[in-house]
Amino acid sequence: MVKKLTESSQVFKKPELRSLLLKKRLNMDYDTVLSRSIDIGNLFIDSIHQLESFSSIALYYPTNCEVETKLIHNTLIKLHKKVFYPKLLGNRIRFIQAHSLDNFSAGKFNIMEPVGLDFVDLEDIDFFVVPSLAVGKTGRRLGYGGGFYDKELEDIGKERILSFIYDFQFIETYSGENHDIKFSKVFTEKRFMQIN
């Protein structure tokens, strides 16, 4: 069904594509989410040496069976990297450094966010890992429809924006729109893709 819908997934099909992919993701059991997330995390950690030297990265706190990021967070902390998480204030995403995952609380949309208001400038973060429902072969992101990341990261070069998705969320024919975030690197449980 995913393949059939996405063979011609144009702009007007975004709502159907979102619904279908979210349903497929929510149908994954916890063991599958964890197993695939570990594979994605290991692939990312193994490829860190391919990224230019970096000291900081923004992750996300997963919800609704998104790729789990706890393993990656803990590994990056051990490597002395600064790890940041998004916090929604009004219609804007801001980022706060998190030394551990203990000091989080439910924010808007019931997504866990770091406690506090010690925001950092976007230029203080080397890489951003952005949650996605799908990514196309051009690197365009299909998000959840709120446009929060699109607005906040519109001036950030795609070379600094990454995605962790399950392999079924890579939709080759998805072309997106001009305002959609573009990724330079995509990690799934099966592969690492560098997108030019």
C-alpha positions as CSV (number, residue, x, y, z in Angstrom):
1,M,0.0,0.0,0.0
2,V,2.8,2.4,0.8
3,K,4.5,1.7,-2.5
4,K,1.2,2.1,-4.4
5,L,0.5,5.5,-2.8
6,T,4.0,6.8,-3.1
7,E,4.5,5.9,-6.8
8,S,3.1,9.3,-7.6
9,S,3.3,11.1,-4.2
10,Q,2.9,14.7,-5.2
11,V,2.1,17.7,-2.9
12,F,-1.6,17.1,-3.0
13,K,-1.1,13.6,-1.5
14,K,0.8,14.7,1.6
15,P,-2.1,14.1,4.0
16,E,-2.7,10.6,2.8
17,L,1.1,9.8,2.8
18,R,1.4,11.2,6.4
19,S,-1.6,9.1,7.6
20,L,-0.3,5.9,5.9
21,L,3.2,6.2,7.2
22,L,2.2,7.1,10.7
23,K,-0.2,4.2,10.8
24,K,2.5,1.8,9.6
25,R,5.0,3.2,12.2
26,L,2.5,2.9,15.0
27,N,1.8,-0.7,14.1
28,M,5.4,-1.6,14.9
29,D,5.8,-3.4,18.2
30,Y,8.3,-2.2,20.8
31,D,10.9,-4.9,20.1
32,T,10.9,-4.0,16.4
33,V,11.3,-0.3,17.2
34,L,14.1,-1.0,19.6
35,S,15.9,-3.4,17.3
36,R,15.8,-1.1,14.3
37,S,16.7,1.9,16.5
38,I,19.8,0.1,17.8
39,D,20.8,-0.7,14.2
40,I,20.3,3.0,13.2
41,G,22.2,4.2,16.3
42,N,25.1,1.9,15.6
43,L,25.3,3.0,12.0
44,F,25.3,6.6,13.0
45,I,27.9,6.1,15.7
46,D,30.1,4.1,13.3
47,S,29.8,6.9,10.7
48,I,30.7,9.8,13.0
49,H,34.3,9.7,11.8
50,Q,32.9,10.5,8.3
51,L,31.3,13.7,9.6
52,E,33.5,16.7,9.9
53,S,34.7,17.3,13.4
54,F,31.8,18.4,15.6
55,S,31.2,19.1,19.2
56,S,27.4,19.5,19.4
57,I,24.3,18.0,18.0
58,A,20.5,18.4,18.5
59,L,18.5,15.2,18.9
60,Y,14.8,14.8,19.5
61,Y,12.9,12.9,22.2
62,P,11.0,10.2,20.3
63,T,7.2,9.8,20.3
64,N,4.8,7.6,18.5
65,C,7.3,4.9,17.6
66,E,9.9,7.3,16.2
67,V,13.5,6.0,16.0
68,E,14.7,5.8,19.6
69,T,17.6,8.1,20.4
70,K,18.6,7.2,23.9
71,L,21.5,5.0,22.9
72,I,22.8,7.8,20.6
73,H,22.4,10.4,23.4
74,N,24.3,8.3,25.9
75,T,27.1,7.5,23.5
76,L,27.5,11.1,22.5
77,I,27.7,12.2,26.1
78,K,30.5,9.6,26.7
79,L,32.3,11.1,23.7
80,H,32.0,14.5,25.3
81,K,29.7,16.0,22.8
82,K,27.1,18.6,23.7
83,V,23.5,17.3,23.1
84,F,20.6,19.6,22.7
85,Y,16.8,19.0,22.5
86,P,14.0,21.1,21.1
87,K,11.4,22.9,23.2
88,L,8.3,24.5,21.6
89,L,7.5,28.0,22.7
90,G,4.5,29.4,21.0
91,N,5.0,28.7,17.3
92,R,8.8,28.5,17.6
93,I,11.3,25.7,18.4
94,R,14.2,26.6,20.6
95,F,17.0,24.3,21.8
96,I,18.3,23.5,25.3
97,Q,21.4,21.5,26.2
98,A,20.6,18.2,28.1
99,H,23.3,16.4,30.1
100,S,20.9,13.6,30.9
101,L,17.4,12.5,30.0
102,D,16.1,12.8,33.5
103,N,15.2,16.5,33.5
104,F,12.4,16.4,30.9
105,S,8.7,17.1,31.1
106,A,5.7,16.8,28.7
107,G,5.3,19.9,26.5
108,K,2.9,20.9,23.8
109,F,1.5,17.9,21.9
110,N,2.6,15.8,24.9
111,I,6.2,15.6,23.6
112,M,8.9,15.4,26.2
113,E,11.0,18.6,26.3
114,P,14.0,19.6,28.5
115,V,13.1,21.6,31.6
116,G,14.3,25.2,31.7
117,L,14.7,28.2,29.5
118,D,18.5,28.2,28.9
119,F,18.2,28.4,25.1
120,V,21.2,28.4,22.7
121,D,21.7,30.1,19.4
122,L,21.4,27.8,16.3
123,E,25.0,28.6,15.4
124,D,26.1,26.9,18.6
125,I,24.8,23.6,17.3
126,D,26.9,21.7,14.7
127,F,24.2,19.2,13.5
128,F,20.5,18.9,13.8
129,V,18.7,15.5,13.8
130,V,15.1,16.2,12.7
131,P,12.2,13.7,13.2
132,S,10.4,12.9,10.0
133,L,7.6,10.8,8.6
134,A,9.4,10.4,5.3
135,V,12.4,11.5,3.3
136,G,12.6,11.5,-0.5
137,K,15.6,10.9,-2.8
138,T,16.2,14.6,-3.1
139,G,16.5,14.8,0.7
140,R,13.2,16.7,1.2
141,R,11.4,16.0,4.5
142,L,7.8,15.1,5.0
143,G,7.1,16.4,8.5
144,Y,4.0,16.4,10.7
145,G,2.4,19.5,9.1
146,G,3.1,22.1,11.7
147,G,6.1,23.6,9.9
148,F,8.0,24.2,13.2
149,Y,11.4,22.8,12.0
150,D,10.9,24.2,8.5
151,K,10.7,27.7,9.9
152,E,13.3,27.4,12.6
153,L,16.0,25.8,10.4
154,E,15.2,27.6,7.1
155,D,18.6,29.4,7.2
156,I,20.6,26.3,8.2
157,G,22.5,24.6,5.4
158,K,21.4,21.1,4.6
159,E,24.9,19.8,5.3
160,R,24.1,20.3,9.0
161,I,20.7,18.5,9.0
162,L,20.3,14.8,9.4
163,S,17.5,12.3,9.6
164,F,17.0,9.0,11.4
165,I,14.1,7.0,9.8
166,Y,13.1,3.4,9.3
167,D,13.9,2.2,5.8
168,F,10.2,2.0,4.8
169,Q,10.0,5.8,5.4
170,F,12.5,6.5,2.6
171,I,10.1,7.3,-0.3
172,E,12.2,7.6,-3.4
173,T,9.4,9.4,-5.4
174,Y,8.6,12.0,-2.7
175,S,9.7,15.4,-3.9
176,G,8.3,17.7,-1.3
177,E,8.0,21.5,-1.5
178,N,10.5,24.2,-1.6
179,H,9.9,25.2,2.1
180,D,10.5,21.6,3.3
181,I,13.8,20.9,5.1
182,K,16.4,19.1,3.0
183,F,18.7,16.5,4.6
184,S,22.3,15.8,3.6
185,K,22.5,12.5,5.5
186,V,19.8,9.9,6.2
187,F,20.3,6.9,8.4
188,T,18.0,3.8,8.4
189,E,18.4,0.4,9.9
190,K,19.7,-0.8,6.5
191,R,21.8,2.0,5.1
192,F,23.4,5.4,5.4
193,M,22.6,7.7,2.5
194,Q,24.6,10.8,1.6
195,I,22.3,13.1,-0.4
196,N,23.8,15.8,-2.6
